[in-house]
Amino acid sequence: MLASIGLRRGPIVRRAAPLLAAQRELLLDCGEGVRLQCFRSRRTRHGEPVVVLHGWEGSADSLYVLSLGQQLFERGFDVLRLNLRDHGETHHLNRGLFHSCRLPEVLGALRALQRLTSRPLRLVGFSLGGNFLLRAGAEARTAGLDLARVVAVSPVLDPHDTLRALESGFRAYSLYFVRKWWRSLKKKQAAWPQDYDFRDLHGIRDLRRLTAELIRRYTPFAGLDEYLDGYSLIGQRLQTLEVPSALITSLDDPIIPPAGLSRLARVPCLDVVVTCRGGHCGFLERLVGPTWAERRIVAELGLQPCTGGESADSPAEEVA
């Protein structure tokens, strides 16, 4: 919550001015008629490409994306800020409704960016974006992707656990996501009025009930459980991961219970970094300036070896 307050917005947006001034919009052909929006910013022709992906109901202009993007831009990386379907102002691009199992189109977007840059891609994702990119890493070989590294910050591990945490935790968290989701659904209805009419659902503020109803109406899944299982990372989902990867999470994350870590496949190329504090995609050491996670990501993108173990930061690196 602190990471999104207005006190941080001004300094981050001002610092990100060079990133935003250099950006150009790309509409990526992801296959089967799907288009996803991406913003590319590069200082040199030879910068290593980094794809940055936001979390659920975030966007390419979320503060954490802009803050990290500017730091990468300053260091000469080719920064590619990708929007998931129906995120940002992209509700008009695709008829179908967004859901978290739409991995094929994200793989299609990454293939399009790989063709564009002609270099191995580095991937950085936050929350649901981290979940998407770890799944992409696990399917890189079969998807024809050349990936140099994946970094996932506070990724959704077990969606069942996350939904229960939102239901049983601080009520403001679930209300925050429901409110943002309704804004997105209204944009989708406005863009495709012949396909969507959510008026009879508008009074629903229960996240489980709303998710289940939308899944029933607009997806091929048999029910909520099948849908949630569809984007889970636990069990053998990451068994095929061959890309050097880092998963960064915190023990005090209010919506990603750390118990899910013990149910991940243990693969040599996955480093799990656990901090005592940091919240969900927060990792603030101070209200302004780069976060601890951003500094760690910059360091991770320069590393190639992986130890395949779990680590915890020293007390000096623990964050408030």
Contacts in CASP RR format, 6 or more apart in sequence:
PFRMAT RR
TARGET T0000
AUTHOR 0000-0000-0000
METHOD contacts of the structure
MODEL  1
MLASIGLRRGPIVRRAAPLLAAQRELLLDCGEGVRLQCFRSRRTRHGEPV
VVLHGWEGSADSLYVLSLGQQLFERGFDVLRLNLRDHGETHHLNRGLFHS
CRLPEVLGALRALQRLTSRPLRLVGFSLGGNFLLRAGAEARTAGLDLARV
VAVSPVLDPHDTLRALESGFRAYSLYFVRKWWRSLKKKQAAWPQDYDFRD
LHGIRDLRRLTAELIRRYTPFAGLDEYLDGYSLIGQRLQTLEVPSALITS
LDDPIIPPAGLSRLARVPCLDVVVTCRGGHCGFLERLVGPTWAERRIVAE
LGLQPCTGGESADSPAEEVA
1 172 0 8 1.000
2 8 0 8 1.000
2 282 0 8 1.000
2 284 0 8 1.000
2 287 0 8 1.000
3 63 0 8 1.000
3 64 0 8 1.000
3 281 0 8 1.000
3 282 0 8 1.000
3 284 0 8 1.000
3 291 0 8 1.000
4 63 0 8 1.000
5 287 0 8 1.000
7 287 0 8 1.000
7 288 0 8 1.000
8 63 0 8 1.000
8 287 0 8 1.000
8 288 0 8 1.000
9 63 0 8 1.000
11 288 0 8 1.000
11 289 0 8 1.000
12 63 0 8 1.000
12 66 0 8 1.000
12 67 0 8 1.000
12 70 0 8 1.000
12 289 0 8 1.000
13 63 0 8 1.000
13 66 0 8 1.000
15 67 0 8 1.000
15 70 0 8 1.000
16 66 0 8 1.000
16 67 0 8 1.000
16 69 0 8 1.000
16 70 0 8 1.000
18 70 0 8 1.000
18 73 0 8 1.000
18 74 0 8 1.000
19 41 0 8 1.000
19 66 0 8 1.000
19 69 0 8 1.000
19 70 0 8 1.000
19 73 0 8 1.000
19 79 0 8 1.000
20 41 0 8 1.000
20 66 0 8 1.000
22 41 0 8 1.000
22 42 0 8 1.000
22 43 0 8 1.000
22 73 0 8 1.000
23 39 0 8 1.000
23 40 0 8 1.000
23 41 0 8 1.000
23 81 0 8 1.000
24 39 0 8 1.000
24 40 0 8 1.000
24 41 0 8 1.000
25 37 0 8 1.000
25 38 0 8 1.000
25 39 0 8 1.000
26 37 0 8 1.000
26 38 0 8 1.000
26 39 0 8 1.000
26 40 0 8 1.000
26 116 0 8 1.000
27 35 0 8 1.000
27 36 0 8 1.000
27 37 0 8 1.000
27 38 0 8 1.000
27 93 0 8 1.000
28 35 0 8 1.000
28 36 0 8 1.000
28 37 0 8 1.000
28 38 0 8 1.000
28 108 0 8 1.000
28 109 0 8 1.000
28 112 0 8 1.000
28 113 0 8 1.000
29 35 0 8 1.000
29 112 0 8 1.000
30 36 0 8 1.000
30 104 0 8 1.000
30 105 0 8 1.000
30 106 0 8 1.000
30 107 0 8 1.000
30 108 0 8 1.000
30 109 0 8 1.000
30 112 0 8 1.000
31 105 0 8 1.000
31 108 0 8 1.000
32 104 0 8 1.000
32 105 0 8 1.000
33 94 0 8 1.000
34 85 0 8 1.000
34 94 0 8 1.000
34 105 0 8 1.000
34 108 0 8 1.000
35 93 0 8 1.000
35 94 0 8 1.000
36 82 0 8 1.000
36 83 0 8 1.000
36 84 0 8 1.000
36 85 0 8 1.000
36 90 0 8 1.000
36 93 0 8 1.000
36 105 0 8 1.000
36 106 0 8 1.000
36 109 0 8 1.000
37 60 0 8 1.000
37 82 0 8 1.000
37 83 0 8 1.000
37 88 0 8 1.000
37 90 0 8 1.000
37 93 0 8 1.000
38 60 0 8 1.000
38 80 0 8 1.000
38 81 0 8 1.000
38 82 0 8 1.000
38 83 0 8 1.000
38 109 0 8 1.000
38 113 0 8 1.000
39 60 0 8 1.000
39 80 0 8 1.000
39 81 0 8 1.000
40 78 0 8 1.000
40 79 0 8 1.000
40 80 0 8 1.000
40 81 0 8 1.000
41 69 0 8 1.000
41 73 0 8 1.000
41 78 0 8 1.000
41 79 0 8 1.000
41 81 0 8 1.000
42 73 0 8 1.000
42 76 0 8 1.000
42 77 0 8 1.000
42 78 0 8 1.000
42 79 0 8 1.000
43 73 0 8 1.000
43 76 0 8 1.000
44 76 0 8 1.000
47 76 0 8 1.000
47 77 0 8 1.000
47 78 0 8 1.000
47 119 0 8 1.000
48 76 0 8 1.000
48 77 0 8 1.000
48 78 0 8 1.000
48 119 0 8 1.000
48 120 0 8 1.000
48 122 0 8 1.000
48 148 0 8 1.000
48 301 0 8 1.000
49 77 0 8 1.000
49 78 0 8 1.000
49 80 0 8 1.000
49 113 0 8 1.000
49 117 0 8 1.000
49 119 0 8 1.000
49 120 0 8 1.000
49 121 0 8 1.000
49 122 0 8 1.000
50 69 0 8 1.000
50 72 0 8 1.000
50 77 0 8 1.000
50 78 0 8 1.000
50 79 0 8 1.000
50 80 0 8 1.000
50 121 0 8 1.000
50 122 0 8 1.000
50 123 0 8 1.000
50 124 0 8 1.000
50 301 0 8 1.000
51 80 0 8 1.000
51 82 0 8 1.000
51 110 0 8 1.000
51 113 0 8 1.000
51 121 0 8 1.000
51 122 0 8 1.000
51 123 0 8 1.000
51 124 0 8 1.000
51 133 0 8 1.000
52 60 0 8 1.000
52 65 0 8 1.000
52 68 0 8 1.000
52 69 0 8 1.000
52 72 0 8 1.000
52 79 0 8 1.000
52 80 0 8 1.000
52 81 0 8 1.000
52 82 0 8 1.000
52 124 0 8 1.000
52 125 0 8 1.000
53 82 0 8 1.000
53 84 0 8 1.000
53 106 0 8 1.000
53 123 0 8 1.000
53 124 0 8 1.000
53 125 0 8 1.000
53 126 0 8 1.000
53 129 0 8 1.000
53 130 0 8 1.000
53 132 0 8 1.000
53 133 0 8 1.000
54 60 0 8 1.000
54 62 0 8 1.000
54 64 0 8 1.000
54 65 0 8 1.000
54 83 0 8 1.000
54 84 0 8 1.000
54 87 0 8 1.000
54 125 0 8 1.000
54 126 0 8 1.000
54 127 0 8 1.000
54 129 0 8 1.000
55 62 0 8 1.000
55 84 0 8 1.000
55 125 0 8 1.000
55 126 0 8 1.000
55 127 0 8 1.000
55 128 0 8 1.000
55 129 0 8 1.000
55 130 0 8 1.000
55 281 0 8 1.000
56 100 0 8 1.000
56 127 0 8 1.000
56 128 0 8 1.000
56 129 0 8 1.000
56 177 0 8 1.000
57 87 0 8 1.000
57 177 0 8 1.000
57 180 0 8 1.000
57 181 0 8 1.000
57 184 0 8 1.000
58 87 0 8 1.000
58 88 0 8 1.000
58 180 0 8 1.000
59 65 0 8 1.000
59 83 0 8 1.000
59 87 0 8 1.000
59 88 0 8 1.000
60 81 0 8 1.000
60 82 0 8 1.000
60 83 0 8 1.000
60 87 0 8 1.000
60 88 0 8 1.000
61 81 0 8 1.000
61 88 0 8 1.000
62 126 0 8 1.000
64 126 0 8 1.000
64 281 0 8 1.000
64 282 0 8 1.000
64 291 0 8 1.000
64 294 0 8 1.000
65 81 0 8 1.000
65 126 0 8 1.000
67 289 0 8 1.000
67 290 0 8 1.000
67 291 0 8 1.000
67 294 0 8 1.000
68 124 0 8 1.000
68 294 0 8 1.000
68 297 0 8 1.000
69 79 0 8 1.000
69 81 0 8 1.000
71 290 0 8 1.000
71 294 0 8 1.000
71 298 0 8 1.000
72 79 0 8 1.000
72 298 0 8 1.000
72 301 0 8 1.000
73 79 0 8 1.000
75 298 0 8 1.000
77 122 0 8 1.000
77 301 0 8 1.000
78 117 0 8 1.000
78 119 0 8 1.000
80 113 0 8 1.000
80 117 0 8 1.000
82 106 0 8 1.000
82 109 0 8 1.000
82 113 0 8 1.000
83 90 0 8 1.000
84 98 0 8 1.000
84 102 0 8 1.000
84 106 0 8 1.000
84 128 0 8 1.000
84 129 0 8 1.000
84 132 0 8 1.000
85 93 0 8 1.000
85 94 0 8 1.000
85 96 0 8 1.000
85 98 0 8 1.000
85 102 0 8 1.000
85 105 0 8 1.000
86 94 0 8 1.000
86 97 0 8 1.000
86 98 0 8 1.000
86 184 0 8 1.000
86 187 0 8 1.000
86 188 0 8 1.000
87 98 0 8 1.000
87 184 0 8 1.000
89 187 0 8 1.000
91 184 0 8 1.000
91 187 0 8 1.000
91 188 0 8 1.000
91 190 0 8 1.000
91 191 0 8 1.000
91 192 0 8 1.000
92 191 0 8 1.000
92 192 0 8 1.000
95 192 0 8 1.000
95 195 0 8 1.000
96 192 0 8 1.000
96 195 0 8 1.000
96 218 0 8 1.000
97 188 0 8 1.000
97 196 0 8 1.000
97 214 0 8 1.000
97 218 0 8 1.000
97 219 0 8 1.000
98 184 0 8 1.000
99 214 0 8 1.000
99 215 0 8 1.000
99 218 0 8 1.000
99 219 0 8 1.000
99 227 0 8 1.000
100 128 0 8 1.000
100 131 0 8 1.000
100 132 0 8 1.000
100 156 0 8 1.000
100 159 0 8 1.000
100 227 0 8 1.000
100 230 0 8 1.000
100 231 0 8 1.000
101 219 0 8 1.000
101 221 0 8 1.000
101 227 0 8 1.000
101 230 0 8 1.000
101 231 0 8 1.000
103 132 0 8 1.000
103 135 0 8 1.000
103 136 0 8 1.000
103 139 0 8 1.000
103 231 0 8 1.000
106 132 0 8 1.000
106 133 0 8 1.000
106 136 0 8 1.000
107 136 0 8 1.000
107 139 0 8 1.000
107 143 0 8 1.000
107 145 0 8 1.000
108 143 0 8 1.000
110 121 0 8 1.000
110 123 0 8 1.000
110 136 0 8 1.000
110 143 0 8 1.000
110 145 0 8 1.000
111 143 0 8 1.000
111 144 0 8 1.000
111 145 0 8 1.000
113 121 0 8 1.000
114 120 0 8 1.000
114 121 0 8 1.000
114 145 0 8 1.000
114 146 0 8 1.000
120 146 0 8 1.000
120 147 0 8 1.000
120 148 0 8 1.000
121 145 0 8 1.000
121 146 0 8 1.000
121 147 0 8 1.000
121 148 0 8 1.000
122 147 0 8 1.000
122 148 0 8 1.000
122 149 0 8 1.000
122 150 0 8 1.000
122 151 0 8 1.000
122 301 0 8 1.000
123 133 0 8 1.000
123 136 0 8 1.000
123 137 0 8 1.000
123 147 0 8 1.000
123 149 0 8 1.000
123 150 0 8 1.000
123 151 0 8 1.000
124 130 0 8 1.000
124 133 0 8 1.000
124 150 0 8 1.000
124 151 0 8 1.000
124 152 0 8 1.000
124 153 0 8 1.000
124 297 0 8 1.000
124 301 0 8 1.000
125 132 0 8 1.000
125 133 0 8 1.000
125 151 0 8 1.000
125 152 0 8 1.000
125 153 0 8 1.000
125 155 0 8 1.000
126 152 0 8 1.000
126 153 0 8 1.000
126 154 0 8 1.000
126 281 0 8 1.000
127 153 0 8 1.000
127 154 0 8 1.000
127 155 0 8 1.000
127 156 0 8 1.000
127 256 0 8 1.000
127 280 0 8 1.000
127 281 0 8 1.000
128 155 0 8 1.000
128 156 0 8 1.000
129 152 0 8 1.000
129 155 0 8 1.000
130 152 0 8 1.000
130 153 0 8 1.000
130 154 0 8 1.000
130 155 0 8 1.000
130 156 0 8 1.000
131 152 0 8 1.000
131 155 0 8 1.000
131 156 0 8 1.000
131 157 0 8 1.000
131 231 0 8 1.000
131 233 0 8 1.000
132 231 0 8 1.000
133 150 0 8 1.000
133 152 0 8 1.000
134 150 0 8 1.000
134 152 0 8 1.000
134 155 0 8 1.000
134 233 0 8 1.000
134 238 0 8 1.000
134 241 0 8 1.000
134 245 0 8 1.000
134 247 0 8 1.000
135 231 0 8 1.000
135 233 0 8 1.000
135 237 0 8 1.000
136 143 0 8 1.000
136 145 0 8 1.000
136 147 0 8 1.000
136 150 0 8 1.000
137 145 0 8 1.000
137 147 0 8 1.000
137 150 0 8 1.000
137 241 0 8 1.000
137 242 0 8 1.000
137 243 0 8 1.000
137 245 0 8 1.000
138 237 0 8 1.000
138 238 0 8 1.000
138 239 0 8 1.000
138 240 0 8 1.000
138 241 0 8 1.000
139 145 0 8 1.000
139 240 0 8 1.000
140 146 0 8 1.000
140 147 0 8 1.000
140 242 0 8 1.000
140 243 0 8 1.000
141 240 0 8 1.000
141 242 0 8 1.000
147 243 0 8 1.000
148 243 0 8 1.000
148 244 0 8 1.000
148 304 0 8 1.000
149 243 0 8 1.000
149 244 0 8 1.000
149 245 0 8 1.000
149 246 0 8 1.000
149 300 0 8 1.000
149 301 0 8 1.000
149 302 0 8 1.000
149 303 0 8 1.000
149 304 0 8 1.000
150 243 0 8 1.000
150 244 0 8 1.000
150 245 0 8 1.000
150 246 0 8 1.000
151 245 0 8 1.000
151 246 0 8 1.000
151 248 0 8 1.000
151 297 0 8 1.000
151 300 0 8 1.000
151 301 0 8 1.000
152 245 0 8 1.000
152 246 0 8 1.000
152 247 0 8 1.000
152 248 0 8 1.000
153 248 0 8 1.000
153 249 0 8 1.000
153 281 0 8 1.000
153 283 0 8 1.000
153 293 0 8 1.000
153 297 0 8 1.000
154 248 0 8 1.000
154 249 0 8 1.000
154 250 0 8 1.000
154 253 0 8 1.000
154 256 0 8 1.000
154 279 0 8 1.000
154 280 0 8 1.000
154 281 0 8 1.000
154 282 0 8 1.000
155 233 0 8 1.000
155 247 0 8 1.000
155 249 0 8 1.000
155 256 0 8 1.000
156 162 0 8 1.000
156 231 0 8 1.000
156 233 0 8 1.000
156 256 0 8 1.000
157 232 0 8 1.000
157 233 0 8 1.000
157 234 0 8 1.000
157 256 0 8 1.000
157 257 0 8 1.000
157 260 0 8 1.000
157 261 0 8 1.000
157 263 0 8 1.000
157 264 0 8 1.000
158 232 0 8 1.000
158 233 0 8 1.000
158 234 0 8 1.000
158 257 0 8 1.000
158 260 0 8 1.000
158 263 0 8 1.000
159 228 0 8 1.000
159 229 0 8 1.000
159 230 0 8 1.000
159 231 0 8 1.000
159 232 0 8 1.000
160 225 0 8 1.000
160 228 0 8 1.000
160 229 0 8 1.000
160 232 0 8 1.000
161 256 0 8 1.000
161 257 0 8 1.000
161 259 0 8 1.000
161 260 0 8 1.000
162 255 0 8 1.000
162 256 0 8 1.000
162 257 0 8 1.000
163 207 0 8 1.000
163 208 0 8 1.000
163 211 0 8 1.000
163 228 0 8 1.000
165 254 0 8 1.000
165 255 0 8 1.000
165 256 0 8 1.000
165 257 0 8 1.000
166 173 0 8 1.000
166 174 0 8 1.000
166 177 0 8 1.000
166 207 0 8 1.000
166 255 0 8 1.000
167 174 0 8 1.000
167 207 0 8 1.000
167 208 0 8 1.000
169 254 0 8 1.000
170 254 0 8 1.000
173 254 0 8 1.000
173 255 0 8 1.000
174 207 0 8 1.000
175 205 0 8 1.000
177 207 0 8 1.000
178 205 0 8 1.000
178 207 0 8 1.000
178 210 0 8 1.000
181 210 0 8 1.000
182 202 0 8 1.000
185 196 0 8 1.000
185 198 0 8 1.000
186 198 0 8 1.000
188 196 0 8 1.000
189 196 0 8 1.000
189 197 0 8 1.000
189 198 0 8 1.000
201 210 0 8 1.000
201 213 0 8 1.000
201 214 0 8 1.000
204 210 0 8 1.000
204 213 0 8 1.000
208 224 0 8 1.000
211 224 0 8 1.000
211 227 0 8 1.000
212 223 0 8 1.000
212 224 0 8 1.000
215 221 0 8 1.000
215 223 0 8 1.000
215 224 0 8 1.000
215 227 0 8 1.000
216 223 0 8 1.000
219 227 0 8 1.000
221 227 0 8 1.000
233 264 0 8 1.000
234 260 0 8 1.000
234 263 0 8 1.000
234 264 0 8 1.000
235 263 0 8 1.000
235 264 0 8 1.000
235 265 0 8 1.000
236 265 0 8 1.000
237 265 0 8 1.000
238 264 0 8 1.000
238 265 0 8 1.000
238 267 0 8 1.000
238 270 0 8 1.000
239 265 0 8 1.000
239 267 0 8 1.000
241 265 0 8 1.000
241 267 0 8 1.000
241 269 0 8 1.000
241 270 0 8 1.000
242 269 0 8 1.000
243 269 0 8 1.000
244 269 0 8 1.000
244 303 0 8 1.000
244 304 0 8 1.000
244 305 0 8 1.000
244 306 0 8 1.000
245 269 0 8 1.000
245 270 0 8 1.000
245 271 0 8 1.000
245 306 0 8 1.000
246 270 0 8 1.000
246 271 0 8 1.000
246 272 0 8 1.000
246 273 0 8 1.000
246 300 0 8 1.000
246 306 0 8 1.000
247 264 0 8 1.000
247 270 0 8 1.000
247 271 0 8 1.000
247 272 0 8 1.000
247 273 0 8 1.000
248 273 0 8 1.000
248 275 0 8 1.000
248 283 0 8 1.000
248 293 0 8 1.000
248 296 0 8 1.000
248 297 0 8 1.000
249 256 0 8 1.000
249 258 0 8 1.000
249 261 0 8 1.000
249 272 0 8 1.000
249 273 0 8 1.000
249 274 0 8 1.000
249 275 0 8 1.000
250 258 0 8 1.000
250 274 0 8 1.000
250 275 0 8 1.000
250 276 0 8 1.000
250 277 0 8 1.000
250 278 0 8 1.000
250 279 0 8 1.000
250 280 0 8 1.000
250 283 0 8 1.000
250 319 0 8 1.000
251 258 0 8 1.000
251 274 0 8 1.000
251 275 0 8 1.000
251 276 0 8 1.000
251 277 0 8 1.000
252 276 0 8 1.000
252 277 0 8 1.000
252 278 0 8 1.000
252 279 0 8 1.000
253 278 0 8 1.000
253 279 0 8 1.000
253 280 0 8 1.000
254 279 0 8 1.000
254 280 0 8 1.000
255 280 0 8 1.000
256 280 0 8 1.000
258 274 0 8 1.000
261 272 0 8 1.000
261 274 0 8 1.000
261 310 0 8 1.000
264 270 0 8 1.000
264 272 0 8 1.000
266 308 0 8 1.000
266 309 0 8 1.000
267 308 0 8 1.000
268 306 0 8 1.000
268 308 0 8 1.000
269 306 0 8 1.000
269 308 0 8 1.000
270 306 0 8 1.000
270 308 0 8 1.000
270 309 0 8 1.000
271 306 0 8 1.000
271 307 0 8 1.000
271 308 0 8 1.000
271 309 0 8 1.000
271 310 0 8 1.000
271 311 0 8 1.000
272 308 0 8 1.000
272 309 0 8 1.000
272 310 0 8 1.000
272 311 0 8 1.000
273 296 0 8 1.000
273 310 0 8 1.000
273 311 0 8 1.000
273 312 0 8 1.000
273 313 0 8 1.000
274 310 0 8 1.000
274 311 0 8 1.000
274 312 0 8 1.000
274 313 0 8 1.000
275 283 0 8 1.000
275 292 0 8 1.000
275 312 0 8 1.000
275 313 0 8 1.000
275 317 0 8 1.000
275 318 0 8 1.000
275 319 0 8 1.000
276 312 0 8 1.000
276 313 0 8 1.000
276 318 0 8 1.000
277 318 0 8 1.000
277 319 0 8 1.000
277 320 0 8 1.000
278 284 0 8 1.000
278 292 0 8 1.000
278 319 0 8 1.000
278 320 0 8 1.000
281 293 0 8 1.000
282 291 0 8 1.000
282 293 0 8 1.000
283 291 0 8 1.000
283 292 0 8 1.000
283 293 0 8 1.000
283 294 0 8 1.000
283 296 0 8 1.000
283 319 0 8 1.000
284 291 0 8 1.000
284 292 0 8 1.000
284 319 0 8 1.000
284 320 0 8 1.000
285 291 0 8 1.000
285 292 0 8 1.000
285 319 0 8 1.000
285 320 0 8 1.000
291 319 0 8 1.000
292 317 0 8 1.000
292 319 0 8 1.000
END
